[in-house]
């Protein structure tokens, strides 16, 4: 029982870290896409 709980805890920490990493990467990619889209829109408006 103790071993099972300990394993779940360590796995939970790893899961939280990977989730945080994915959220950070996703946010960075989303910002890059949004900023790139904004630049493209400005260039189109200038024409």
Secondary structure, 3 states (H helix, E strand, C coil): CHHHHHHHHHHHHHHHHHHHHHHHHHHHHHHHHHHHHHHHHHHHHHC
